[in-house]
Amino acid sequence: MTVVNFDQTQSFEENPEEDLLAPGIRVVLADSQAIYRVGMKKIFAVEDDIRVVAQVESLQTLHAALQRYPTDVVVLEGQLIAGTVDAVPDLVRRAPDAKLIVQVTETDESNTVELYRRGVRGVVPRSISPDLLIKCVRKIADGETWIDNKSVSWVIEAYRAQAAMLTNPKVQPKLSQKELAIISCITRGMRNKEIAYQIGTTEQVIKNYLRKVYDKLGVSDRLELALYCLHHELLKQYVPENATTRGDEVVMPLRAKM
């Protein structure tokens, strides 16, 4: 079997067509350290139902591999996505059928919970045994989630804490009028460009505000934000500046076209 190796320039060897069409779990190895890639390749090579279709050493080349090759499972070094907030959602968006396993040097509660929350199917230590790694890949390829007892406790406690915060009015986060104005626009289905025009600022400023709002409310995207607003009636007492009323309806002021 020919294994694709992507380098920083994204050059690669073509896999034979019959190899790409062969049955089995198609795996991409994403790791900055060649010794880990080589080791995992040897582990999977003796398994009849697992095929390594590509090896990459950076997040950029992983994007290229996922775009070119159908992938069932990605075994991803955690360091490759460290410090990149949207790395996991971006990978999920680019390859929705590819399931992510993240290898970490140390298990950390907040990081582990966030990885699962953003769409990772399994978080495993770098020191995982070959047998467990193979079992993990098979389980996740079958649609299951790989999570140990400690991580289960962390995830459950995180959701309990979030639920308690969302239902306790005393700990409701405080939002500025500008943030409420942006949220109001979001609930009406407006895009960032439209919101920026409505409020009189730039798209980048809107993006910055949205990140702060997501953090305050504990949501991860526009849909969760809209659902949160509906459930908690967040905008019930909000009346936009210079707005007028028509019966019970609040009519938003529109900026004059330039």
GIRAPE-V237652 format. One record per residue. N is the residue number from 1. SS is DSSP state (hx for helix, st for strand, lp for the rest). PSI is psi as a letter, one per 40 degrees, with the letter a starting at -180 (NA if undefined). NEAR is the number of other ideal C-beta (glycine too) atoms within 8 Angstrom. Layout:
n->N ss->SS psi->PSI near->NEAR
n->N ss->SS psi->PSI near->NEAR
//
This chain:
n->1 ss->lp psi->h near->6
n->2 ss->lp psi->h near->8
n->3 ss->lp psi->h near->10
n->4 ss->st psi->h near->13
n->5 ss->st psi->h near->9
n->6 ss->lp psi->h near->14
n->7 ss->lp psi->a near->9
n->8 ss->lp psi->d near->7
n->9 ss->lp psi->e near->4
n->10 ss->lp psi->f near->9
n->11 ss->lp psi->i near->5
n->12 ss->lp psi->i near->12
n->13 ss->lp psi->i near->6
n->14 ss->lp psi->h near->6
n->15 ss->lp psi->i near->11
n->16 ss->lp psi->i near->7
n->17 ss->hx psi->d near->6
n->18 ss->hx psi->d near->6
n->19 ss->hx psi->d near->11
n->20 ss->hx psi->d near->10
n->21 ss->lp psi->e near->5
n->22 ss->lp psi->i near->7
n->23 ss->lp psi->i near->3
n->24 ss->lp psi->i near->8
n->25 ss->st psi->h near->11
n->26 ss->st psi->h near->11
n->27 ss->st psi->h near->15
n->28 ss->st psi->h near->18
n->29 ss->st psi->h near->13
n->30 ss->st psi->h near->14
n->31 ss->lp psi->h near->16
n->32 ss->lp psi->e near->7
n->33 ss->lp psi->h near->7
n->34 ss->hx psi->d near->7
n->35 ss->hx psi->d near->6
n->36 ss->hx psi->d near->12
n->37 ss->hx psi->d near->12
n->38 ss->hx psi->d near->8
n->39 ss->hx psi->d near->8
n->40 ss->hx psi->d near->13
n->41 ss->hx psi->d near->12
n->42 ss->hx psi->d near->8
n->43 ss->hx psi->d near->11
n->44 ss->hx psi->d near->13
n->45 ss->hx psi->d near->8
n->46 ss->lp psi->e near->5
n->47 ss->lp psi->h near->8
n->48 ss->lp psi->d near->4
n->49 ss->lp psi->e near->7
n->50 ss->st psi->h near->12
n->51 ss->st psi->h near->11
n->52 ss->st psi->h near->14
n->53 ss->st psi->e near->14
n->54 ss->st psi->i near->15
n->55 ss->st psi->h near->14
n->56 ss->st psi->i near->14
n->57 ss->lp psi->e near->12
n->58 ss->lp psi->i near->9
n->59 ss->hx psi->d near->10
n->60 ss->hx psi->d near->8
n->61 ss->hx psi->d near->13
n->62 ss->hx psi->d near->16
n->63 ss->hx psi->d near->10
n->64 ss->hx psi->d near->12
n->65 ss->hx psi->d near->16
n->66 ss->hx psi->d near->14
n->67 ss->hx psi->d near->7
n->68 ss->hx psi->d near->7
n->69 ss->lp psi->h near->12
n->70 ss->lp psi->h near->7
n->71 ss->lp psi->h near->15
n->72 ss->lp psi->d near->10
n->73 ss->st psi->h near->15
n->74 ss->st psi->h near->15
n->75 ss->st psi->h near->13
n->76 ss->st psi->h near->13
n->77 ss->st psi->h near->12
n->78 ss->hx psi->d near->10
n->79 ss->hx psi->d near->7
n->80 ss->hx psi->d near->13
n->81 ss->hx psi->e near->11
n->82 ss->lp psi->h near->6
n->83 ss->lp psi->e near->4
n->84 ss->lp psi->g near->7
n->85 ss->lp psi->d near->4
n->86 ss->lp psi->e near->6
n->87 ss->hx psi->d near->10
n->88 ss->hx psi->d near->12
n->89 ss->hx psi->d near->11
n->90 ss->hx psi->d near->8
n->91 ss->hx psi->d near->14
n->92 ss->hx psi->d near->11
n->93 ss->hx psi->d near->6
n->94 ss->hx psi->d near->8
n->95 ss->lp psi->g near->10
n->96 ss->lp psi->d near->5
n->97 ss->lp psi->e near->7
n->98 ss->lp psi->h near->12
n->99 ss->st psi->h near->11
n->100 ss->st psi->h near->14
n->101 ss->st psi->h near->17
n->102 ss->st psi->h near->13
n->103 ss->st psi->h near->13
n->104 ss->st psi->i near->13
n->105 ss->lp psi->d near->6
n->106 ss->lp psi->i near->5
n->107 ss->lp psi->h near->9
n->108 ss->lp psi->h near->7
n->109 ss->hx psi->d near->7
n->110 ss->hx psi->d near->6
n->111 ss->hx psi->d near->8
n->112 ss->hx psi->d near->14
n->113 ss->hx psi->d near->12
n->114 ss->hx psi->d near->8
n->115 ss->hx psi->d near->11
n->116 ss->hx psi->d near->12
n->117 ss->hx psi->d near->8
n->118 ss->hx psi->e near->10
n->119 ss->lp psi->e near->8
n->120 ss->lp psi->h near->11
n->121 ss->lp psi->e near->10
n->122 ss->st psi->h near->14
n->123 ss->st psi->h near->13
n->124 ss->st psi->i near->12
n->125 ss->st psi->i near->9
n->126 ss->lp psi->d near->8
n->127 ss->lp psi->e near->4
n->128 ss->lp psi->i near->9
n->129 ss->lp psi->i near->6
n->130 ss->hx psi->d near->6
n->131 ss->hx psi->d near->6
n->132 ss->hx psi->d near->9
n->133 ss->hx psi->d near->13
n->134 ss->hx psi->d near->12
n->135 ss->hx psi->d near->8
n->136 ss->hx psi->d near->13
n->137 ss->hx psi->d near->15
n->138 ss->hx psi->d near->11
n->139 ss->hx psi->d near->10
n->140 ss->hx psi->d near->15
n->141 ss->hx psi->d near->10
n->142 ss->lp psi->e near->6
n->143 ss->lp psi->e near->4
n->144 ss->lp psi->i near->7
n->145 ss->lp psi->h near->7
n->146 ss->st psi->h near->11
n->147 ss->lp psi->h near->9
n->148 ss->lp psi->i near->5
n->149 ss->hx psi->d near->5
n->150 ss->hx psi->d near->7
n->151 ss->hx psi->d near->13
n->152 ss->hx psi->d near->9
n->153 ss->hx psi->d near->8
n->154 ss->hx psi->d near->11
n->155 ss->hx psi->d near->12
n->156 ss->hx psi->d near->8
n->157 ss->hx psi->d near->8
n->158 ss->hx psi->d near->10
n->159 ss->hx psi->d near->8
n->160 ss->hx psi->d near->8
n->161 ss->hx psi->d near->8
n->162 ss->hx psi->d near->9
n->163 ss->hx psi->d near->8
n->164 ss->hx psi->d near->8
n->165 ss->hx psi->d near->9
n->166 ss->hx psi->d near->10
n->167 ss->hx psi->e near->5
n->168 ss->lp psi->h near->8
n->169 ss->hx psi->d near->4
n->170 ss->hx psi->d near->4
n->171 ss->hx psi->e near->6
n->172 ss->lp psi->h near->7
n->173 ss->lp psi->i near->6
n->174 ss->lp psi->h near->4
n->175 ss->lp psi->i near->9
n->176 ss->lp psi->i near->6
n->177 ss->hx psi->d near->6
n->178 ss->hx psi->d near->8
n->179 ss->hx psi->d near->12
n->180 ss->hx psi->d near->12
n->181 ss->hx psi->d near->11
n->182 ss->hx psi->d near->14
n->183 ss->hx psi->d near->14
n->184 ss->hx psi->d near->12
n->185 ss->hx psi->d near->12
n->186 ss->hx psi->d near->14
n->187 ss->hx psi->e near->10
n->188 ss->lp psi->e near->6
n->189 ss->lp psi->e near->4
n->190 ss->lp psi->i near->8
n->191 ss->lp psi->i near->5
n->192 ss->hx psi->d near->9
n->193 ss->hx psi->d near->7
n->194 ss->hx psi->d near->9
n->195 ss->hx psi->d near->13
n->196 ss->hx psi->d near->13
n->197 ss->hx psi->d near->8
n->198 ss->hx psi->d near->11
n->199 ss->hx psi->d near->11
n->200 ss->lp psi->f near->6
n->201 ss->lp psi->a near->6
n->202 ss->lp psi->i near->6
n->203 ss->hx psi->d near->8
n->204 ss->hx psi->d near->6
n->205 ss->hx psi->d near->9
n->206 ss->hx psi->d near->14
n->207 ss->hx psi->d near->9
n->208 ss->hx psi->d near->8
n->209 ss->hx psi->d near->11
n->210 ss->hx psi->d near->13
n->211 ss->hx psi->d near->8
n->212 ss->hx psi->d near->9
n->213 ss->hx psi->d near->13
n->214 ss->hx psi->d near->12
n->215 ss->hx psi->d near->7
n->216 ss->hx psi->d near->9
n->217 ss->hx psi->e near->9
n->218 ss->lp psi->f near->8
n->219 ss->lp psi->i near->8
n->220 ss->lp psi->e near->7
n->221 ss->lp psi->a near->8
n->222 ss->hx psi->d near->7
n->223 ss->hx psi->d near->6
n->224 ss->hx psi->d near->9
n->225 ss->hx psi->d near->15
n->226 ss->hx psi->d near->10
n->227 ss->hx psi->d near->8
n->228 ss->hx psi->d near->12
n->229 ss->hx psi->d near->13
n->230 ss->hx psi->d near->8
n->231 ss->hx psi->d near->7
n->232 ss->hx psi->e near->8
n->233 ss->lp psi->f near->7
n->234 ss->lp psi->d near->10
n->235 ss->lp psi->e near->10
n->236 ss->lp psi->d near->5
n->237 ss->lp psi->e near->4
n->238 ss->lp psi->h near->8
n->239 ss->lp psi->h near->5
n->240 ss->lp psi->i near->10
n->241 ss->lp psi->h near->6
n->242 ss->lp psi->e near->5
n->243 ss->lp psi->i near->10
n->244 ss->st psi->i near->7
n->245 ss->st psi->i near->8
n->246 ss->st psi->g near->5
n->247 ss->lp psi->b near->4
n->248 ss->lp psi->e near->3
n->249 ss->st psi->h near->6
n->250 ss->st psi->h near->8
n->251 ss->st psi->h near->8
n->252 ss->lp psi->h near->8
n->253 ss->lp psi->i near->9
n->254 ss->lp psi->i near->5
n->255 ss->lp psi->i near->7
n->256 ss->lp psi->i near->4
n->257 ss->lp psi->i near->3
n->258 ss->lp psi->NA near->2
//
